[in-house]
Amino acid sequence: MALDSYVGLGRSGLKVSPFCLGAMNFGEDGGFGCDVEESEKILQTYLDRGGNFVDTANFYTNGHSEAILGDFLAAHPGLRDRLVLATKFFGNLHLGDPNGGGAGRKAVIGQLEDSLRRLRTDHIDLYWLHNHDWSTPIEETLRTLDDLVTAGKIRYVGFSDTPAWFTAKAHTMALLRGWTPVTALQMEYSLLERTIEGELVPLAQDAGMGLLPWSPLKSGFLSGKYRKGRTAPADTRRSAALGQPDEAQFTVIEALAGVAEEAGASPAAVALAWVQGRPAVSSTLIGPRKVEHLEANLAGLEVRLTPEQTAVLDEVSAPVLDFPYDLNRQVGAMLKYAGATVDGVPSAVYPPLLESTARY
C-alpha cells in the first residue's frame, strides 16, 4: 500500500489517502510544533509520496497551522484542487467573545470565514465539528452546515470527539430533514485507547461513516521510544507533559515491541498498521513534527500483520467497555436463540430462563 492507494471516506464518493497528514504541529505557537520551513518540508514530502488528505483546525497553533497551509497552497498554483483539505470549528480564538467559538450559526459562519481567509481558499472539503456544544441545539448547527454546503463553501461534514448518542441523533436528524449528513468521525483510537469500540465504531459501521483515528501512537507511547525499565525519551517538554506509561500500558508496549521485532518493522509502523486495519477506519491521522517522523510513520503502510500477530495485539490491548457491551455480547445470543443453532453457530442454553418460562 502507498499514499496514492486511495480509499473511500466511508460510504461517500470522496477518495482520500490511507494516511491523513495532520497539521496540528505546523507552527511553533504553543511550544510543541515545528517552524514554517520544517512544516513545508513535511507537507511537500507527503505530497511527493502521493498523499492528498490534509487535516487541521482553526485553533491549531493559534491559527498559524492554517496560515502555513494557506501560504503553501498560494505558492503552488493548481495544488488546491487536487487536495482534500479539512479543518475544524469550535475553538474560540477571540478572548471574551461568547460567539467566537462553539457551534451556533453566528459562530460557525464566523469561524469558517476566518479559516477560509487563513487557508487562502474559497471552500473546505471536509468541515469538522470539533466537540460537543451542549449549549446549542443540534438542528441549528446542522442547518447552518447544510446552508454552507449549498453555498459551496464546504463539501462534507464530519464530527470529531463527540458522544455516540449525540452523533447518532445528529446524523438521523440530518437524514430525516434532507440536510447534509455526517460523513466521517474523527476520534482518538490506538492500541492504548480502544474504548470507542463500544459505541462509536459500531455507529460508524452502521451509518457508513468513515473513521479517522487521531493519536494512533498515543502521543508517542507506541513509537518505540518508551520501554519498560528504560529512561524516558529526551524530548523534554513533551515528555514532561505526558509523564510515563503506567503498568497496563507498558504491557501493551512490550507486546507491540515483540510483534514489531517478529515483523521486521518499527513499533510505530506496526501500531499504525494495526489501527489502519480496524473496522470502519478509512484513513489514519499522523502528526509529524519532523520529516524523519513522517518517513517513519509512512513505513506503516508497508506492514502486513499476520492473523496471529494481530490476535496478539488485539488480546493484550482489549479494552473494558461500558455497560451494556459485555452483557449484549455474552448473554444476547442465549436469550435470543435459547439453544438453537443459527447460521451454523449454536447458542448456549440459559437454564434459569428456560425453566421459568416453561411454566407459562
PyMOL commands that set and color helices and strands:
alter all, ss='L'
color gray80, all
select helices_A, chain A and resi 36-48+60-75+80-82+105-119+138-150+164-177+195-197+200-207+218-220+236-242+247-263+267-276+291-302+307-316+325-337+351-357
alter helices_A, ss='H'
color red, helices_A
select strands_A, chain A and resi 7-8+15-16+19-22+53-55+84-89+124-129+154-160+182-188+210-214+284-286+341-342+345-346
alter strands_A, ss='S'
color yellow, strands_A
deselect
rebuild
show_as cartoon
